[in-house]
Amino acid sequence: MSETVHLPKALARRLERIAEIARMSPEAIATTAIKERVDYLEWKEKAIAEGQADLDAGRLTTTERLRAELVKQRSQRASKRKKAA
């Protein structure tokens, strides 16, 4: 893969402007932006694969069960607050 990235002119101008304001090099901003996006995409793909593995293994829940569990947790928290007061 090439280390050169070709940007549309409008995006390159925006990058130059923000680099000047942020007192950073355009290369540093671009490198950080690309790294953060790649990190996110790797996380997303891993999360999707883990979710699919759970589905394939039958580890799932219904919306009703999830809502019931949330109601239960809220009730427990409310009880703890009343006892603490």
N, C-alpha and C positions, 0 to 999 in steps of 0.2 A: 504494500500500500504506500502511496505517496505521502510525504509529510506536508505537501502543499494542499491547502483547501481554497477553493475558488468561491468567493462570496458574491452574491448579487451586489451591484453598486450601491443600492439604497441601504442594504444591511452593512456594508463596509463603511459607509459614511456614518451610520448610527454608532457602529463600534468605535470609530475614530473619535467621535464626539464624546461618548461616555468614557472612553479611555482617558481623554484629556481631563474631564471633570473628576474622575476617580483617581487621577494621577497614577495610572497603571498603564502598562503597555497593552496594545490591542492583543498581542500574542498571549499575554498572561490571562486576560479576560476570556479569550476564546478557548484556551486550554482548560481553564476552570469550568467553563460552561459545558464543554464537550465531556470532560471527566464526570461532572455531576449528572449529565444526561445518560451517559453510559452506565454509571452506578445505578441510576434509577431503573433503566431498562433491564439490567442484570437482576436486580431485586424483583422486579415485576415478573420476569420469566420464571424465576425460582419459586415465587409465591404461586403462580399459576400451576406449575408442575406439582408443587406440594398439595394444592387444592385438588388437582385431578387425581393424585395418588390417594387422597382421602376418599374421594368419591368412588374410585375403583375398588377400594378396600371396604366400602360400605360405611365409612365413618361420616355420617351426615346427620343433620337435625332438621326438623320442620320449623317453619316460621312460628307456629303456635307454641312449640316447646321453647324456642328462644325467647319469645315474648313472656311466657310464664316464668322463665328463669330470671328475666330482668325485673319483673314485678316482685318476685321473691327477694331479689337482692335489694331493691329499693325499700321494701318493707323492713328488711333486716337493718338497713342503715338508719331508717327513720326511728326504729325501736332503740337503737344504740344512742341516737341523739337525744331522745326523750329521757333515757336513763341517765345520761351524762348531765342533763340540765337540772 
